[in-house]
Amino acid sequence: MAYGDSMNDYEMIQTVHRGIVYKDAPELLKKEADDFFDDPDLDGIYQHMIKIGLI
């Protein structure tokens, strides 16, 4: 599992079993995503981890 928000994360998101991408990421990156998270500056990754039961 990996979190990404920009095109420098593209290969990582393609490679992992579950790629979670920022909801406002570039469309090409979003096409590779399995799920989405909200604004990382507003604890979007933390909230997503709660949503999927990691914490």
Secondary structure by P-SEA (a helix, b strand, c coil): ccccccccaaaaaacccbbbbcccccaaaaaaccccccccccaaaaaaaaaaccc
